[in-house]
């Protein structure tokens, strides 16, 4: 495995290798000297074509804790905003001997294009592309869930998966790379996923995904859940008639105080509430829910650094088995039937 | 040189009867067995094992000139056409400036005549600047030396129903046809690929089939209402086929076109993220491909049009969303249709001649093209080796465009010779020389 581009093609073995390595990395974050020499002398470029301070600083912290040299390359105010192509930017980084490129891009598929175009030799890590994928977010979510699941079952998390865990992913699935990456990874790890969303915010074709679909958050809670992942909803979506108003959205699909209380009534004492951030308090999640003991929002941020350390380490040290299914389609559809 | 004579020996005419064909003075002078004696002085071309077909006619070609000569010129595009077995192409109107005046269509027409590889028939824009707001001077284009009969805003849909109605009505005055690019604009804002199973996974904005089908449904009803001729460009969905079938059953005067790429390729290719597969309308699902093949075979779809859309390299060397839409097609059309329609047993070579020559010439009101291989007819003939197989290599093509989605595929069928007005523009599978038009 040379790149981390999506979770659909990530094997169970590789996913668990990343999670197990992340667990070792998390111990580094608890030490007084939060640094390993593992990637000393290697260069990691954070190539951001889209603003995301949270993801960038998480990757930056991860690379620095592994002693890599970090270059931050933001499209804003750079030659990229003056019309330089992805190809030229990539070749510039190649000429500077980047070992890994962490790329965030507004266009779905840009990291895959970078990895397979021959423009660059570096390992490519997808830090979020358009509405396609955000694999390190899904991995940190899975890491957070696995820690919780192992605590509940009393089984050590190392080597384990999420078999039997019931996960709700709630909100704007249509525009969410977080949802797209979680669905595949959680499937691979054995969790049972149900998407809960307004019908307008589910993609046509979702019926082929390895998960359930519901339009009714209360019914989905009633059916039971061990983790509830709330997705960010942009208020502007209402202008394109995805939903009538933010208030109606919050009433039907927001995790509000009433639903927080409902978890206790349903005897779902151990259910966690997750959010990839940044949150719209009062829209998809109430403050009480976001700040409750069930919330794992800050754990997710903390785990993000560990997971990204693991991904960087495994890709750059060659510690990942090559059992990565190809992401490209067969060259031609030839069918005479 | 133009009017030397050629004896095409032992060709299989439309893949049925084997005969010699004598070409002299730009026409077919004789057809029969053992014409050797009457062919004194003729250059003999051994066509044993080759299929003779009427020269192919493309109703849908983007030659890019004027304005985007970096992508293609009339010269390079028509060289590609001749190599692909064509003797006529219709140059789409979305050049820069747009072909929305008599001046621009005459310019393109003249460039075609000067090149001499095929007949170039300009398509006129329906609306000024393809903007959809004001009818272009359709009559002036029809009356010009380019004799425009096909009008299209291709690339953009004539989405305003009143504008479409008026255009359909107006071109009746000179036996024109409106070739519609059926794409409801609001349903396809920002669309990147077919909306369905694959777009859901890739997170690319979807181009739903209903955006094509709803426009076709509206347009066939408009054509019925005003008694006009409608042509539907690049039909891409199974649902569109059903609507066109329904319209034809009701006697509505509609014709339809399918591209070679929609007969062979599916949306699964988009998973590679390679923008060479980005095209408008987008590659669809397997069920659509099979519905399109069946529709072409049963006549619901009348013709194959290439939608040859060359782009400079940089337009495809980028992330998917930034890439231009379109694929080259002139030099692969014959092979792809042979692969999908003839090798599959759905059609004969006679059917091939109908959908690639006779029917498109009739829709474009193109005299001297799409004619039977009979004595006295213009000698627009292509000789095909159906047993040949070749690997598609875009860098070896005559078009400037390197954006062939068939790159690396092995396909059947090779154009051995193309006769245009009795002159071999292609011989031995290679460009020979252009036809020199006489003074007008």
Boltz contact constraints between the chains, C-beta under 6 A:
constraints:
  - contact:
      token1: [A, 85]
      token2: [B, 318]
      max_distance: 6.0
  - contact:
      token1: [A, 86]
      token2: [B, 318]
      max_distance: 6.0
  - contact:
      token1: [A, 86]
      token2: [B, 319]
      max_distance: 6.0
  - contact:
      token1: [A, 87]
      token2: [B, 317]
      max_distance: 6.0
  - contact:
      token1: [A, 107]
      token2: [B, 319]
      max_distance: 6.0
  - contact:
      token1: [A, 107]
      token2: [B, 321]
      max_distance: 6.0
  - contact:
      token1: [A, 108]
      token2: [B, 202]
      max_distance: 6.0
  - contact:
      token1: [A, 108]
      token2: [B, 203]
      max_distance: 6.0
  - contact:
      token1: [A, 108]
      token2: [B, 204]
      max_distance: 6.0
  - contact:
      token1: [A, 109]
      token2: [B, 273]
      max_distance: 6.0
  - contact:
      token1: [A, 109]
      token2: [B, 320]
      max_distance: 6.0
  - contact:
      token1: [A, 110]
      token2: [B, 319]
      max_distance: 6.0
  - contact:
      token1: [A, 112]
      token2: [B, 273]
      max_distance: 6.0
  - contact:
      token1: [A, 113]
      token2: [B, 273]
      max_distance: 6.0
  - contact:
      token1: [A, 113]
      token2: [B, 319]
      max_distance: 6.0
  - contact:
      token1: [A, 130]
      token2: [B, 203]
      max_distance: 6.0
  - contact:
      token1: [A, 131]
      token2: [B, 203]
      max_distance: 6.0
  - contact:
      token1: [A, 132]
      token2: [B, 202]
      max_distance: 6.0
  - contact:
      token1: [A, 132]
      token2: [B, 203]
      max_distance: 6.0
  - contact:
      token1: [A, 180]
      token2: [B, 203]
      max_distance: 6.0
  - contact:
      token1: [A, 203]
      token2: [B, 200]
      max_distance: 6.0
  - contact:
      token1: [A, 204]
      token2: [B, 195]
      max_distance: 6.0
  - contact:
      token1: [A, 205]
      token2: [B, 196]
      max_distance: 6.0
  - contact:
      token1: [A, 205]
      token2: [B, 197]
      max_distance: 6.0
  - contact:
      token1: [A, 205]
      token2: [B, 200]
      max_distance: 6.0
  - contact:
      token1: [A, 206]
      token2: [B, 200]
      max_distance: 6.0
  - contact:
      token1: [A, 208]
      token2: [B, 197]
      max_distance: 6.0
  - contact:
      token1: [A, 328]
      token2: [B, 272]
      max_distance: 6.0
  - contact:
      token1: [A, 329]
      token2: [B, 268]
      max_distance: 6.0
  - contact:
      token1: [A, 329]
      token2: [B, 269]
      max_distance: 6.0
  - contact:
      token1: [A, 329]
      token2: [B, 271]
      max_distance: 6.0
  - contact:
      token1: [A, 329]
      token2: [B, 272]
      max_distance: 6.0
  - contact:
      token1: [A, 331]
      token2: [B, 408]
      max_distance: 6.0
  - contact:
      token1: [A, 332]
      token2: [B, 409]
      max_distance: 6.0
  - contact:
      token1: [A, 333]
      token2: [B, 265]
      max_distance: 6.0
  - contact:
      token1: [A, 333]
      token2: [B, 266]
      max_distance: 6.0
  - contact:
      token1: [A, 333]
      token2: [B, 268]
      max_distance: 6.0
  - contact:
      token1: [A, 336]
      token2: [B, 344]
      max_distance: 6.0
